[in-house]
């Protein structure tokens, strides 16, 4: 409210004055209303009067703006707009096919953009739906080496941060990954848990639905035997029984008291289902060099992210000075939780998608602009007459722009449907076991923000495809158009524009096709290409032996040996093997080594290789060929000679003279003699394909994480149940998880790439079709424009072949220019595409060249029909067609 | 006179009569108030201006602007007066109405 109540609401008065425009009574109307306002304010209250004034102003303004004015002065903005919109709708309805084509084309372009926007919004901008989530922050260590990467935090640093930042960042909490084995009323199960500090739930702003979260005392080693469960786990395993709060359950082989149940839908980070206190031993100081924890917190009331960053920079600086060994050059970065938890690899992928979607939209706009130009050409005479009769160019341009806006508006509902379908398909095809790693995947949907983005895109599209035809009208040559026969009412300028549009379409389509092809190639190579082992007919599964019941290496050895025997005995199984890590699994293991007889590197510079511990028959079961020496046998047991096998790439790297067999490497404190070499295989499609790998016999170096690979004679998945039961016979309390075929594992590992390839393939295909349609339309149009000229040529002796050649040559020129530009753009974007494809494909010159050739051939093919039509022109008809 | 005959609608007649009654003080606000109190007719502000403007265009009303007034934010009032043509049109209507009423008093007046 303004201080001076004698004035009516100023904005309303100003708007009213504006709406009255040049009305004869404008000033006295406004004055009358102001006078009446004072009377009303005196009779009732000022508050009432102000609303009364607004209502009156609205009614008056609306009346003058819409109804009244034309009676006295012609053509007020709003009224003319309504008229023009009606006119545009009527003229579009007269050409339903063109309208439909435009609407569908624009809808596809806008829909693609809206869908990608929806994904970015859900996954990158605000992946978490917690209350006040923008107050939650993530803190990461930085180091010059890691660049922009977010590093995990050492426990000692975390404790210092938490103490010193209190008041700026509250409820600071560390969290650490925890693979949980649950044993209870049901069969054993393995799920995802996190060890978290007491402030964790407050930091993310979510409290337990039942019972409590963690308190400070839970953090003390010895008092930390408590656990909080997710709603889903509680319902699944405990039937949603509220009495479970206060009871003990077995977690990882040890009892823990259930103190709370989280509300439905809460599973942070990643779909965690179990949370336990991250405790510290009061006696032993925590490590400052071992970095294992992710740290979150909540901005204290009234504090900003910038203040938090400034505070943490000071604290980080002090810690770097006080503990130079652990913290030299290390700093602290504060991110919002959404930013901090987002997978950095998503950003280049989404950028590529958004760029691709914009390319598609631009191509669609170019097509539509072309169609509208063609329409404008038909109306050239009409427009010329109107201009000659005194209609202003501004008005003609306005009409054209309004028509484009109406078209864009019509296509918006359809584009929302496109976006919805797109997002739906994305969600349906993502396996649940992967979704849990992608925060926000669940909220990928059409919401208000997406609708707003769609509207904005619609406006953008309308401007892009409406402006060119509108400007053409503005330049229309009146006398020329009137003198001509109507068909050439288009100046050469308009034809140049149309050709330029086709060139632009082809130039945009080529880089898009290059990116699409590279994506598809990358995924095909990693999915169905050479793997180095035989992934068909193999069933894989994992176990993690909990320290509670499996404390010593000897127990790991015994469990694994019995499990292999039980698995091999399952009917339909031809062989079973064990390994610490299977190819294509989402983890890896590595060791630094020393080579006997070669110069010793400094401890920090020692070479690292992938490290596999495998059962004796592993190479046989996985069908990895042995290239030299011997394989492992049951004789290579504990206490026997420590031996190993190296992969071909490792042999080549460290024994370039081919004398790997017989050589020795030092792993940890143990010298290992090399007895053989085996072929390379693809462990991780995103990493080096031929990673140097050292294999050790499981019996000599057992691990508590054991994966099994079972080669089957029949469809592997049909044996999933039998295989689980086989493990149960060894230890009924030991859960197995991720039971799936090797093929599925490969697919899971590359699911992101499959999505990239799918989306890019879709966008590339769309771009190709749109560009070809555009070329076809323009060639048809140019032929139609030149019917008379062609008729003259034929009359003067040109053969149909000459005419065909002439037309195709014209198309070829346009295509060639477009391809040349597109080629340069594709090469320029090559690095960007490579980054987005995470190294699965290299952008070399070959792919763009091949695609350019393909595009050239299809483009010429699409201009063949118009060329044929040109050749079939009957000169007599053509010349008479005036 | 036949050539310049002006037909008045009911609202137009009422407005002209009110302007006559208000004399020197006939501007939009009191016109609207009197229309409401005397004829029980609440007219939208916009419609009032439309009607007044139409009457002016027809030549029945003439308007002059008064002095700028502070309570109107420095804007003047527009005072209306009935023109001779407006008076003629009123008289004409009155004649027509009275002629039509004549002889029907017994039927239409409440007994």
Boltz contact constraints between the chains, C-beta under 6 A:
constraints:
  - contact:
      token1: [A, 25]
      token2: [B, 49]
      max_distance: 6.0
  - contact:
      token1: [A, 27]
      token2: [B, 75]
      max_distance: 6.0
  - contact:
      token1: [A, 28]
      token2: [B, 78]
      max_distance: 6.0
  - contact:
      token1: [A, 31]
      token2: [B, 72]
      max_distance: 6.0
  - contact:
      token1: [A, 31]
      token2: [B, 75]
      max_distance: 6.0
  - contact:
      token1: [A, 32]
      token2: [B, 28]
      max_distance: 6.0
  - contact:
      token1: [A, 32]
      token2: [B, 29]
      max_distance: 6.0
  - contact:
      token1: [A, 34]
      token2: [B, 72]
      max_distance: 6.0
  - contact:
      token1: [A, 34]
      token2: [B, 73]
      max_distance: 6.0
  - contact:
      token1: [A, 35]
      token2: [B, 29]
      max_distance: 6.0
  - contact:
      token1: [A, 35]
      token2: [B, 72]
      max_distance: 6.0
  - contact:
      token1: [A, 36]
      token2: [B, 29]
      max_distance: 6.0
  - contact:
      token1: [A, 60]
      token2: [B, 45]
      max_distance: 6.0
  - contact:
      token1: [A, 60]
      token2: [B, 46]
      max_distance: 6.0
  - contact:
      token1: [A, 63]
      token2: [B, 46]
      max_distance: 6.0
  - contact:
      token1: [A, 68]
      token2: [B, 50]
      max_distance: 6.0
